[in-house]
């Protein structure tokens, strides 16, 4: 496993920070940033693994590499959309939330 930052035991987390741990599935460059898709380990053999995308200024590794990356957590609300309640037929306005992870780079 390639270590890109100190392990959680050696470095404390700041507000709204997390360690993303997993294997790089793919990466793409856009607008001066690298967007890395990371598949997280599943909690058990019957669960699906989590998938997150981490934005960074430089590459976190190659597809297939295992990584542990300190990230700043943030997010935003998406555009509202209308949906119909299946029980009442009422039209409801909903907004989904997108989470973002930005690599904390030295």
N, C-alpha and C positions, 0 to 999 in steps of 0.2 A: 504494500500500500504506500503510495507516495504521500508524504506529509507536506502540506503546503503551509500550515501554521502549527503552532504549538497545540498539544492535546488539551482537552478541557481541564484536566487536573493541573496543568502548568499555567493556564491563562484563564482569568475570570471573564465572564461575559458582561458586557455593558448593557444598558437599556436597549431593548428591541434588537438584540443580537442572538444568533443561534449558530450552531455548528451543523452544516449539511454534510452528511456522510453517505457515500455510495459509489457507484460506478458510472463513469461517463458513457452515455449512450451516443451522443452526437454533439457537435458544436457548429456555430455559424458566426460569421462576423457581419456587423451592420452598424453604420454610423459611428465608427471608432470604438465600438465595444465588441466583446466576444460573449455570445450567449451560449451557455453550456447546459445541456439537458443531462440531469443526473438521476439515475434510478436508485432509490433508497432500498436497503434491505427490508424484506417483508418481516413482520414480527413473528410469524410462524409459517409452517409449510402450507397452510390452507388460506392464507391471506395474500392479497395482491400487494406488490411493492408500491410505495409512493414514488411520484415523479415530480421533480422540481426543475426550474430553469434558473440559473445563476448568471447574473450580468457581471462582467469584469472588464478591466482595461487590457489585461493580457491573458493568454491561454492558461487554463487550469490543468491541462493535460491532453492526452490523446484519447479517442474512443477506446474503451476497454480498460482504461486506468482507474484504479480505486483512488478516491480523494476524500479528504477531510478539510472543509473550508469554512472559516469564520465568515459569517454574512451579517449584513444589516437587513432586518426585516421591515418591510413596508407594504403598502398596497393602495388600492384606489377602488372607487365604485364605478361600475360600468354604466352604460346608457340604460335608462329605464325601458322596460317593455311591458306589454299587457298580456295577461294570461287569464283564462277563465277557470274559476273554481269548479271542479267536477261535481261537487255535491249541490251547490246553490245556484250555479250558473252565473254568479256575479263576476264581473270583470275586475281584476286586481292588477295594480301596477307594482312590478317587482324590479329590484336592482340587484344584480349579482356583484360580488366583490372579487377582485383579482389580487392575489398576493404576489409580492415581488421580493427577490433576494439579491442583494448587491454584495459582491465579494469585498471584504475588508482587506485592502492590499497595503503592504508596507512601502 
